[in-house]
Amino acid sequence: MGADPPLELKKNLRDKHHQLLMLLARKGNEDAFRRLYHETHDPVAAYVNRRVSHTADAEDIIADVFRKFLMRLDSYDSTKGSVLTWVVSMARHGVIDHYRRSKPVTVDSDELVEVLAGSRPGALQTLIQEENLLRVQALLLKQPPEIREMFDLRFGQGLRVREVAAVMGIGPDAAKQRFARTLKQLRGQLRDEKSIDSRKGARPWATAD
């Protein structure tokens, strides 16, 4: 049995498959739309459920996302991102509309632990392997909501950086800079914590009189 294809190749194949289904759905192929629905439902549901604790509200948002998905098939532009990026963007706007008059959109701390624990290989996963998961999580939770949102989209939903940028409404270069800056900051904070811990434990007799 051969090795699994690289993650980026899997994403490219997924995106091409979704675009083909989108073309067929636009021509009225109901089976193509049903397949698109089934293949994008779980990422959308995961995204919404991480942010909306009330089950009925979350289900209403998810249903509305796919209603809009069906109504707006002709508005999808493949030059602006994948089908998955497009539908997750609608989910994000749905959650924002839901909370517009109540509280800001955040990623629940318990859910963030799951995101970090199951994150894809890459810079964050390397950092987690090198450090304690809960220490990384505690520092990441101190980041602004927008940064936590970006990390969830990148490592929880598996979107590419340019796709995260599209969902967040920022440029790809800005998204890259924010990821790089945050990871650098996390490494620095962890290094500082280690330094403090080592100084505390280096001379246990120092506090004895």
Secondary structure by P-SEA (a helix, b strand, c coil): ccccccaaaaaaaaaaaaaaaaaaaaaccaaaaaaaaaaaaaaaaaaaaaccccaaaaaaaaaaaaaaaaacccccccccccaaaaaaaaaaaaaaaaacccccccccaaaaaaaaaaccccaaaaaaaaccaaaaaaaaaaccaaaaaaaaaaccccccaaaaaaaacccaaaaaaaaaaaaaaaaaaaaaaaaaaaaaacccccccc
